[in-house]
Amino acid sequence: MTKRNKEKFFALCIENKDCEDLEKRKVYQVLPDTRAKKEGYLRIIDESGEDYLYPESYFVIVKLSSEAQEALRTTI
């Protein structure tokens, strides 16, 4: 039996040009999407609460401790 990786991935928004549902300097949850990644996009849960594709260049992936992930999980 294999153990599933429950780690969530997060990204810091550094650009929001023409994206009303993103805030600069805010951390967003990233959903896995290899197809989007190949095209230069990330699937982000934005301010609307829905997931959308945004340019990868608008974000910096951040590594968070499990405590920080848990804290964000309760606010996202």
Backbone as a chain_set.jsonl record, in Angstrom:
{"seq": "MTKRNKEKFFALCIENKDCEDLEKRKVYQVLPDTRAKKEGYLRIIDESGEDYLYPESYFVIVKLSSEAQEALRTTI", "coords": {"N": [[0.851, -1.188, 0.0], [0.656, 2.137, -0.919], [1.544, 5.367, 0.246], [-0.299, 8.262, -0.081], [0.691, 11.443, -1.281], [-0.041, 14.148, 0.55], [0.639, 16.722, 0.495], [0.106, 20.071, -0.268], [0.379, 22.448, -2.926], [1.612, 25.732, -3.28], [1.572, 29.144, -4.44], [3.085, 32.324, -4.775], [1.689, 35.311, -5.75], [3.023, 37.485, -8.098], [2.441, 39.164, -10.119], [-0.378, 40.663, -11.717], [-1.541, 41.535, -14.054], [-4.251, 42.438, -16.028], [-5.876, 40.629, -14.674], [-8.382, 40.401, -12.696], [-9.096, 38.778, -10.577], [-6.886, 38.162, -9.051], [-4.517, 38.933, -6.503], [-1.642, 40.822, -5.978], [1.205, 39.753, -4.102], [-0.122, 37.859, -2.619], [-0.75, 34.558, -1.422], [-1.591, 31.67, -3.212], [-3.4, 28.61, -3.732], [-2.179, 25.962, -5.7], [-3.332, 23.834, -8.191], [-2.667, 20.561, -9.394], [-1.77, 20.247, -12.804], [-0.597, 19.017, -15.431], [-0.738, 19.316, -18.191], [-1.438, 22.031, -18.56], [0.826, 23.182, -17.392], [2.807, 22.469, -19.229], [2.168, 24.217, -21.226], [2.837, 26.603, -20.121], [1.297, 27.606, -18.048], [-0.383, 27.888, -14.835], [-2.708, 26.188, -12.761], [-4.763, 27.817, -10.74], [-6.415, 28.442, -7.657], [-8.374, 31.074, -7.421], [-9.411, 34.421, -6.296], [-12.134, 34.238, -6.71], [-12.765, 31.786, -5.844], [-12.815, 29.708, -7.527], [-11.053, 27.51, -9.821], [-8.675, 28.526, -12.174], [-6.728, 28.996, -15.181], [-3.631, 30.611, -15.188], [-0.906, 32.69, -16.297], [2.22, 31.184, -15.783], [4.367, 32.797, -15.204], [3.374, 34.772, -13.585], [3.611, 33.997, -11.006], [5.438, 32.747, -8.131], [6.528, 29.721, -7.039], [6.085, 28.516, -3.776], [7.474, 26.925, -0.938], [5.909, 25.591, 1.757], [5.638, 25.074, 5.273], [4.066, 22.304, 6.999], [2.402, 23.276, 8.973], [1.899, 25.9, 8.117], [0.599, 25.327, 5.726], [-1.712, 24.112, 6.71], [-2.853, 26.273, 8.082], [-3.421, 27.996, 5.922], [-5.195, 26.399, 4.546], [-7.509, 26.61, 6.049], [-8.282, 29.144, 5.49], [-8.528, 29.437, 2.788]], "CA": [[0.0, 0.0, 0.0], [1.453, 3.354, -0.983], [1.02, 6.529, 0.957], [-0.538, 9.404, -0.984], [1.279, 12.707, -0.872], [-1.118, 15.09, 0.84], [1.183, 18.063, 0.458], [-0.507, 20.99, -1.224], [1.342, 23.356, -3.517], [1.174, 27.116, -3.206], [2.367, 30.084, -5.231], [2.968, 33.736, -4.438], [1.387, 36.123, -6.926], [3.936, 38.614, -8.271], [1.905, 39.974, -11.221], [-1.816, 40.425, -11.912], [-1.964, 42.309, -15.221], [-5.488, 41.998, -16.668], [-6.473, 39.534, -13.9], [-9.078, 41.011, -11.563], [-9.27, 37.824, -9.485], [-5.607, 37.901, -8.402], [-3.928, 40.025, -5.739], [-0.193, 40.724, -5.816], [1.731, 39.443, -2.766], [-0.997, 36.912, -1.937], [-0.441, 33.156, -1.693], [-2.72, 30.922, -3.764], [-3.209, 27.176, -3.896], [-1.974, 25.502, -7.07], [-3.838, 22.489, -8.453], [-1.844, 19.881, -10.407], [-2.28, 20.231, -14.183], [0.617, 18.887, -16.237], [-0.997, 19.846, -19.536], [-1.339, 23.489, -18.461], [2.232, 23.496, -17.102], [3.549, 22.36, -20.493], [1.833, 25.398, -22.026], [3.292, 27.805, -19.426], [0.246, 28.094, -17.154], [-0.667, 27.203, -13.579], [-4.122, 26.16, -12.381], [-4.791, 28.509, -9.452], [-7.708, 28.772, -7.049], [-8.253, 32.53, -7.276], [-10.306, 35.122, -5.373], [-13.526, 33.829, -6.939], [-12.936, 30.466, -5.244], [-12.773, 28.732, -8.622], [-9.709, 27.341, -10.372], [-8.486, 29.021, -13.533], [-5.353, 29.004, -15.648], [-2.953, 31.903, -15.223], [0.481, 32.537, -16.737], [3.16, 30.735, -14.75], [5.26, 33.914, -14.887], [2.716, 35.626, -12.602], [3.744, 33.375, -9.692], [6.639, 32.075, -7.656], [6.136, 28.589, -6.202], [6.657, 28.614, -2.435], [7.431, 25.711, -0.116], [5.378, 25.952, 3.065], [5.613, 24.027, 6.295], [2.736, 21.696, 7.142], [1.609, 24.183, 9.808], [1.456, 27.01, 7.264], [-0.393, 24.776, 4.803], [-2.945, 23.913, 7.468], [-3.421, 27.604, 8.327], [-3.98, 28.476, 4.662], [-6.336, 25.546, 4.2], [-8.691, 27.09, 6.75], [-8.651, 30.467, 4.984], [-8.742, 29.376, 1.33]], "C": [[0.889, 1.242, 0.0], [0.741, 4.494, -0.277], [0.87, 7.682, -0.018], [0.109, 10.655, -0.413], [0.162, 13.721, -0.689], [-0.634, 16.534, 0.83], [0.487, 18.875, -0.621], [0.597, 21.909, -1.747], [0.748, 24.759, -3.538], [2.111, 27.996, -4.018], [2.058, 31.506, -4.77], [2.739, 34.518, -5.723], [2.338, 37.322, -6.978], [3.492, 39.549, -9.398], [0.422, 39.654, -11.363], [-2.387, 41.225, -13.079], [-3.178, 41.665, -15.891], [-6.168, 40.824, -15.956], [-7.103, 40.102, -12.63], [-9.204, 40.088, -10.357], [-7.961, 37.4, -8.831], [-5.144, 39.143, -7.66], [-2.427, 39.795, -5.639], [0.138, 40.5, -4.341], [0.801, 38.532, -1.959], [-0.615, 35.497, -2.364], [-1.714, 32.436, -2.124], [-2.382, 29.443, -3.841], [-3.112, 26.846, -5.377], [-2.522, 24.08, -7.186], [-2.976, 21.843, -9.531], [-2.525, 19.886, -11.773], [-1.062, 20.209, -15.108], [0.446, 19.44, -17.647], [-0.856, 21.373, -19.555], [0.112, 23.912, -18.249], [3.074, 23.451, -18.367], [3.322, 23.574, -21.382], [2.232, 26.707, -21.341], [2.261, 28.42, -18.489], [0.196, 27.281, -15.864], [-2.163, 27.255, -13.332], [-4.192, 26.63, -10.931], [-6.223, 28.645, -8.962], [-7.622, 30.248, -6.696], [-9.278, 33.097, -6.294], [-11.772, 34.739, -5.541], [-13.821, 32.485, -6.271], [-12.927, 29.349, -6.266], [-11.337, 28.591, -9.103], [-9.7, 27.759, -11.841], [-7.017, 28.943, -13.895], [-4.836, 30.434, -15.712], [-1.526, 31.671, -15.687], [1.392, 32.167, -15.563], [4.073, 31.872, -14.296], [4.66, 34.888, -13.873], [2.928, 35.144, -11.172], [5.147, 32.878, -9.425], [6.141, 30.956, -6.743], [6.843, 28.719, -4.856], [6.475, 27.294, -1.703], [7.006, 26.141, 1.283], [5.442, 24.766, 4.019], [4.201, 23.461, 6.389], [1.829, 22.579, 7.996], [1.058, 25.348, 8.988], [0.405, 26.533, 6.262], [-1.735, 24.604, 5.494], [-3.632, 25.262, 7.733], [-4.057, 28.167, 7.074], [-5.203, 27.677, 4.265], [-7.612, 26.037, 4.859], [-9.157, 28.446, 6.242], [-8.956, 30.463, 3.502], [-10.054, 28.692, 1.043]], "O": [[1.779, 1.368, 0.841], [-0.487, 4.56, -0.22], [1.824, 8.037, -0.71], [0.073, 10.89, 0.794], [-0.501, 14.107, -1.651], [-1.397, 17.456, 1.118], [0.306, 18.412, -1.747], [1.616, 22.115, -1.087], [-0.444, 24.949, -3.778], [3.27, 27.655, -4.254], [0.924, 31.837, -4.425], [3.51, 34.397, -6.674], [2.441, 38.082, -6.015], [4.095, 40.601, -9.609], [0.007, 38.514, -11.156], [-3.573, 41.553, -13.094], [-3.14, 40.496, -16.273], [-6.953, 40.102, -16.57], [-6.429, 40.262, -11.612], [-9.398, 40.558, -9.236], [-7.921, 36.389, -8.13], [-5.348, 40.266, -8.12], [-1.983, 38.711, -5.262], [-0.558, 40.992, -3.453], [0.931, 38.449, -0.737], [-0.213, 35.262, -3.504], [-2.766, 32.566, -1.499], [-1.22, 29.068, -3.996], [-3.86, 27.376, -6.199], [-2.204, 23.222, -6.363], [-2.59, 22.513, -10.489], [-3.709, 19.569, -11.887], [-0.561, 21.257, -15.515], [1.393, 19.973, -18.226], [-0.231, 21.935, -20.454], [0.575, 24.881, -18.85], [3.952, 24.291, -18.563], [4.177, 23.923, -22.195], [2.008, 27.788, -21.885], [2.334, 29.606, -18.17], [0.668, 26.145, -15.807], [-2.815, 28.248, -13.653], [-3.743, 25.94, -10.016], [-7.133, 28.925, -9.742], [-6.888, 30.634, -5.786], [-9.926, 32.355, -5.557], [-12.565, 34.898, -4.613], [-14.979, 32.09, -6.145], [-13.019, 28.174, -5.911], [-10.499, 29.449, -8.827], [-10.58, 27.402, -12.625], [-6.159, 28.838, -13.018], [-5.504, 31.338, -16.215], [-0.983, 30.583, -15.498], [1.327, 32.772, -14.493], [4.501, 31.907, -13.143], [5.373, 35.746, -13.353], [2.483, 35.794, -10.226], [5.932, 32.623, -10.339], [5.414, 31.213, -5.784], [8.041, 28.995, -4.796], [5.445, 26.632, -1.836], [7.671, 26.962, 1.915], [5.315, 23.611, 3.613], [3.249, 24.076, 5.909], [0.62, 22.628, 7.769], [-0.101, 25.734, 9.141], [-0.561, 27.243, 5.982], [-2.778, 24.919, 4.92], [-4.852, 25.372, 7.618], [-5.133, 28.762, 7.148], [-6.15, 28.228, 3.704], [-8.693, 25.895, 4.287], [-10.282, 28.863, 6.517], [-9.585, 31.396, 3.001], [-10.427, 28.536, -0.119]]}, "num_chains": 1, "name": "protein.A"}
